[in-house]
């Protein structure tokens, strides 16, 4: 990445001030409640112009569908802006779903969390002898909620594909116990999530000796 300058929402010249819709003056984005409703009750906003939300096309599409169903179809389903599977397509991909560890600590408290993590090495790295403990996997679990997975993170090949699959399970209330009961496909990268037994709090070594 040579330069990342960000972008502003083009909302300042469309007449929002005429009807009293508030925007974030710093970036032009629009604050909304959990139903995409602005401070003006009959005005809604979706997509990249939402203040503090993800700038992702699939999120905007989903939010738009759900908003239309609430307004005209009698639905009450809101868009889930937390459990959104996301991937950074760098040469070594990074995928995540749910909360980052720092935000989980803020919302739940460290005493209510258990973080499991592990380094791993893909099979295709064995023959060329690449750095074998570069890939990383982590799940953040809520102890009071039956160790429900509230954060999923993976750094490794095909992280996008891996994350997309686990995202559905997280939406269904995936727990650490369910992961432990899942039979892994050997030798895959995603298998590491079915065999995690080292917690971050234990301080134990997480390096691996083989795929």
C-alpha positions in Angstrom: 0.0 0.0 0.0 1.7 3.2 -1.1 -0.9 5.6 0.2 -4.3 5.3 1.8 -6.1 8.7 2.1 -9.6 7.6 2.8 -12.7 9.2 1.3 -15.6 11.4 2.4 -19.3 11.0 1.7 -20.7 13.5 -0.8 -23.7 14.5 1.3 -23.0 18.2 1.8 -24.7 19.5 -1.4 -27.8 17.4 -1.7 -30.0 19.5 0.6 -29.9 17.5 3.8 -29.6 20.7 5.8 -32.9 21.9 4.4 -34.8 19.1 6.1 -32.5 19.0 9.2 -30.7 15.7 8.6 -27.5 15.8 10.7 -24.2 14.6 9.3 -20.7 14.1 10.7 -19.1 17.4 9.7 -15.6 15.7 9.7 -16.4 13.2 6.9 -19.9 14.0 5.7 -21.2 10.6 6.9 -24.7 10.2 8.3 -25.3 9.0 11.9 -28.2 6.5 12.1 -29.8 4.3 14.8 -29.9 0.5 14.6 -32.7 0.7 12.0 -30.8 3.0 9.6 -33.0 5.9 10.7 -31.5 9.4 10.8 -32.4 12.1 13.3 -35.3 12.9 11.0 -37.7 10.0 11.5 -38.8 9.7 7.9 -35.3 9.8 6.4 -33.2 6.6 6.3 -29.6 6.1 5.0 -27.8 2.9 4.0 -24.5 1.9 2.6 -21.1 3.6 2.6 -22.4 6.9 3.9 -23.3 5.5 7.3 -21.1 6.9 10.1 -19.2 4.2 11.8 -20.3 1.3 9.6 -18.5 -0.9 7.2 -17.9 0.3 3.6 -18.7 -2.9 1.9 -21.1 -3.5 -1.1 -22.6 -6.7 0.3 -23.4 -5.0 3.6 -25.2 -2.1 1.7 -27.2 -4.6 -0.3 -28.2 -6.6 2.7 -29.1 -3.4 4.7 -31.2 -2.1 1.8 -33.1 -5.4 1.5 -33.8 -5.6 5.2 -34.9 -1.9 5.4 -37.4 -2.4 2.5 -38.8 -5.4 4.2 -39.2 -3.5 7.5 -40.8 -0.5 5.8 -43.1 -2.4 3.5 -43.2 -6.1 4.4 -43.9 -6.2 8.1 -40.5 -7.5 9.0 -38.5 -6.6 12.1 -35.1 -8.0 11.1 -32.3 -5.5 11.4 -28.9 -5.6 9.6 -26.1 -7.3 11.6 -23.1 -5.0 11.3 -21.0 -7.1 13.7 -20.9 -10.6 12.3 -19.8 -9.4 8.8 -17.2 -11.7 7.2 -14.4 -9.6 5.8 -11.1 -10.3 4.1 -8.0 -8.3 3.2 -6.7 -9.8 0.0 -3.0 -9.3 0.7 -0.5 -12.0 -0.5 -1.1 -13.7 2.8 -4.9 -13.2 3.2 -6.4 -12.0 6.5 -10.1 -12.9 7.2 -12.3 -12.0 10.2 -15.8 -12.1 11.4 -17.3 -10.6 14.6 -15.4 -8.6 17.1 -11.6 -7.8 17.2 -10.1 -8.7 20.5 -9.7 -5.1 21.7 -13.3 -4.3 21.1 -14.5 -7.6 22.7 -12.5 -6.6 25.9 -14.2 -3.2 25.9 -17.7 -4.6 25.5 -17.5 -7.9 27.6 -14.5 -7.4 29.9 -11.4 -9.5 29.8 -12.7 -11.7 32.7 -15.7 -12.8 30.5 -13.6 -13.8 27.6 -11.5 -16.8 26.6 -9.2 -16.4 23.6 -7.9 -19.5 21.8 -5.1 -19.2 19.2 -2.6 -21.1 17.2 0.0 -20.8 14.6 -0.2 -23.2 11.7 1.5 -24.1 8.4 -0.3 -25.1 5.2 0.6 -28.4 3.5 1.6 -26.6 0.3 4.3 -24.8 2.3 6.0 -27.9 3.4 7.8 -28.9 0.2 9.3 -25.5 -0.6 10.3 -25.1 3.0 8.6 -21.8 3.7 8.5 -20.2 7.1 6.2 -22.7 8.8 4.8 -20.7 11.7 3.6 -17.6 9.8 -0.1 -18.4 9.6 -2.3 -17.6 12.6 -5.8 -18.5 13.8 -7.7 -17.0 16.7 -11.2 -17.2 18.2 -12.7 -15.1 20.9 -15.3 -16.7 23.1 -17.8 -15.3 25.6 -17.5 -17.4 28.7 -20.9 -16.4 30.3 -22.6 -17.4 27.0 -21.5 -21.0 26.8 -18.2 -20.0 25.1 -20.0 -18.6 22.1 -17.6 -17.4 19.4 -17.9 -13.6 19.1 -14.7 -13.1 17.2 -13.0 -15.1 14.4 -9.6 -14.3 12.9 -7.4 -16.1 10.4 -4.2 -15.2 8.6 -3.3 -17.6 5.9 -3.9 -18.9 2.3 -7.5 -18.7 1.2 -8.6 -16.9 4.3 -11.6 -15.4 2.4 -13.0 -18.9 1.6 -12.4 -20.1 5.2 -14.0 -17.0 6.8 -17.1 -17.2 4.5 -17.8 -20.7 5.7 -17.4 -20.0 9.4 -19.4 -16.8 9.2 -22.6 -18.8 8.7 -21.8 -20.9 11.7 -21.2 -17.8 13.8 -24.6 -16.4 12.7 -26.0 -19.7 14.0 -24.4 -19.3 17.5 -21.2 -21.2 17.1 -19.6 -22.3 20.4 -16.1 -23.6 21.2 -17.7 -26.9 22.1 -19.3 -27.2 18.7 -15.9 -26.5 17.1 -14.3 -29.2 19.2 -17.0 -31.6 18.1 -16.5 -30.8 14.4 -14.4 -33.3 12.5 -11.6 -31.5 10.7 -10.7 -32.1 7.0 -7.0 -33.1 7.0 -4.8 -31.5 5.8 -6.6 -28.1 5.4 -5.9 -24.7 6.9 -9.4 -24.5 8.4 -8.9 -27.7 10.3 -6.9 -25.7 12.9 -10.2 -24.3 14.3 -11.4 -27.8 15.3 -8.2 -28.6 17.3 -7.5 -25.4 19.3 -6.6 -26.0 22.9 -4.2 -23.3 23.8 -5.6 -20.1 25.4 -3.9 -16.8 25.1 -4.1 -16.3 28.9 -2.1 -19.5 29.5 0.9 -18.1 27.7 1.7 -21.5 26.3 3.7 -21.9 23.1 1.5 -22.0 20.0 4.1 -23.0 17.4 3.4 -26.1 15.3 5.7 -28.9 14.2 3.8 -30.0 11.2 0.7 -29.5 9.0 
